[in-house]
Amino acid sequence: MIAGFVLIFATCSNGDCVADYPVTEDIYRTGEQCEAMRSRLMPLYADKIVCGEVYRANTEKMAGVVSGH
């Protein structure tokens, strides 16, 4: 399940882009909110900034793995 969207620095070379690391720790509820902030930050950074999806962990499955069940 998608929890939201984050801003990520992406480096590009030879036409291939790789999402490297988050710009901030902020999680935006919608892609539109993320894109709006991205538009505001783009003039400040030479690197490309993209919006990436953040997913919620399935805590029930994780609890089973941690407890060994």
C-alpha positions in Angstrom: 0.0 0.0 0.0 1.4 3.4 -0.9 2.0 5.6 2.1 2.9 8.7 0.1 5.6 10.3 -2.0 9.1 11.7 -1.4 11.5 13.9 -3.2 14.6 12.0 -4.5 17.8 13.1 -6.1 18.3 11.3 -9.3 21.6 11.2 -11.2 21.7 10.6 -14.9 24.4 9.5 -17.2 24.2 8.1 -20.7 20.4 8.6 -20.7 19.9 6.3 -17.6 18.7 7.8 -14.4 19.1 6.3 -10.9 17.2 7.5 -7.8 20.0 7.9 -5.3 18.8 9.5 -2.0 15.9 11.5 -0.5 16.0 15.3 -0.6 14.2 15.6 2.7 12.4 13.3 5.2 9.0 14.8 4.3 6.4 12.4 3.0 3.7 14.0 0.8 0.2 12.5 0.8 -0.3 12.9 -2.9 1.8 12.9 -6.0 0.5 16.4 -6.8 1.8 17.8 -3.5 5.2 16.2 -4.2 5.3 17.6 -7.7 4.4 21.1 -6.5 7.4 21.0 -4.0 9.6 19.5 -6.7 8.7 22.5 -9.0 9.7 24.9 -6.3 13.1 23.2 -5.6 14.2 22.5 -9.2 15.8 26.0 -9.7 18.0 25.5 -6.6 19.6 22.2 -7.6 21.7 21.2 -10.6 20.7 17.5 -10.1 17.4 16.1 -11.2 14.8 15.7 -8.5 12.0 13.2 -8.9 9.0 12.1 -6.8 9.1 8.5 -5.7 6.5 6.3 -4.0 6.8 5.2 -0.4 5.1 2.0 0.7 3.8 0.9 4.1 5.3 -2.2 5.5 2.8 -5.0 6.2 3.3 -5.2 9.9 1.4 -8.5 10.3 3.8 -10.2 7.9 6.8 -8.6 9.5 5.7 -9.6 13.0 5.5 -13.2 11.8 9.1 -13.0 10.5 10.5 -11.4 13.6 8.8 -13.8 16.0 9.8 -16.8 13.8 6.2 -17.9 13.1 
